[in-house]
Amino acid sequence: MPFLFTLPGVKVEELPPWEEGDQQWRRLRVNFPDSVATHCSTQDFYFGEDFLLRRHDYCVDVSGTLPAAQYVHDYIEADGLRMPSKRRAYRRD
């Protein structure tokens, strides 16, 4: 991510902003084609005002479509790319 969003057949739409505590995050809903191996075909991504990923929602299809949310943080830089060094997954209700 986010390079997978540019693959053929991937559809991306912007959703209304999300309020998380005192922050407002931009959201993207991404629909992946069957040719891309993922947890599930439809996933939501939440980005802070710095455009870094904050949260990733999906369903774990191999676990009976268990709804999950991963929060990512503590970004590091490696070879010019910024990526989160920590994540925490929660069951979404």
C-alpha positions as CSV (number, residue, x, y, z in Angstrom):
1,M,0.0,0.0,0.0
2,P,-0.5,2.5,-1.5
3,F,1.3,1.2,-4.6
4,L,-1.3,-1.6,-5.0
5,F,-4.0,1.1,-5.5
6,T,-2.5,1.8,-8.9
7,L,-2.8,-1.8,-10.2
8,P,-5.3,-2.5,-13.1
9,G,-8.8,-3.3,-11.8
10,V,-8.3,-1.6,-8.4
11,K,-11.1,0.9,-7.7
12,V,-10.6,3.7,-5.2
13,E,-13.2,6.1,-3.9
14,E,-12.9,8.9,-1.3
15,L,-15.4,8.6,1.6
16,P,-16.5,11.4,3.9
17,P,-13.9,12.4,6.6
18,W,-13.7,10.4,9.8
19,E,-13.5,11.9,13.3
20,E,-11.1,10.0,15.5
21,G,-10.7,11.6,18.9
22,D,-9.7,15.3,18.2
23,Q,-8.4,14.4,14.7
24,Q,-10.1,14.3,11.3
25,W,-8.9,11.6,8.9
26,R,-9.5,11.3,5.2
27,R,-10.8,7.9,4.1
28,L,-10.4,5.8,0.9
29,R,-12.4,2.8,0.1
30,V,-10.5,0.4,-2.1
31,N,-12.0,-2.5,-4.0
32,F,-9.4,-5.1,-5.2
33,P,-10.0,-7.4,-8.1
34,D,-9.7,-11.2,-7.6
35,S,-6.3,-11.1,-9.2
36,V,-4.9,-9.3,-6.1
37,A,-4.5,-11.5,-3.0
38,T,-5.9,-9.6,0.0
39,H,-7.7,-10.2,3.3
40,C,-10.9,-9.2,1.6
41,S,-11.9,-7.4,-1.6
42,T,-13.2,-4.1,0.0
43,Q,-11.0,-2.3,2.5
44,D,-11.0,1.2,4.1
45,F,-7.8,3.3,4.6
46,Y,-7.6,6.3,6.9
47,F,-5.0,9.1,6.5
48,G,-4.0,11.9,8.8
49,E,-3.4,15.5,7.7
50,D,0.2,14.6,6.8
51,F,-1.3,11.9,4.4
52,L,0.3,9.1,6.4
53,L,-1.8,6.0,7.0
54,R,-3.4,5.9,10.5
55,R,-5.9,3.0,10.3
56,H,-6.8,0.2,8.0
57,D,-10.2,-1.6,8.2
58,Y,-10.9,-4.9,6.5
59,C,-12.6,-8.3,7.1
60,V,-10.6,-11.4,7.5
61,D,-12.4,-13.7,5.0
62,V,-10.5,-16.8,6.1
63,S,-11.8,-16.3,9.6
64,G,-15.5,-16.1,8.8
65,T,-15.3,-12.4,7.7
66,L,-14.0,-11.2,11.1
67,P,-14.1,-7.4,11.0
68,A,-10.7,-5.9,11.9
69,A,-9.1,-2.5,12.3
70,Q,-5.3,-2.0,12.4
71,Y,-3.9,1.2,13.8
72,V,-0.4,2.1,12.6
73,H,2.1,4.6,14.1
74,D,5.7,5.4,14.9
75,Y,6.7,6.0,11.3
76,I,10.3,5.4,10.3
77,E,12.1,6.2,7.1
78,A,14.0,3.6,5.0
79,D,15.6,4.4,1.7
80,G,13.3,7.5,1.3
81,L,10.1,5.6,2.1
82,R,8.1,6.3,5.3
83,M,6.4,3.4,6.9
84,P,4.8,2.6,10.2
85,S,7.0,0.6,12.6
86,K,4.2,-0.4,14.9
87,R,0.6,-1.6,14.5
88,R,-2.2,-2.8,16.7
89,A,-5.1,-4.8,15.5
90,Y,-8.6,-4.7,17.0
91,R,-11.8,-6.5,16.3
92,R,-14.3,-4.0,14.8
93,D,-17.9,-4.2,15.9
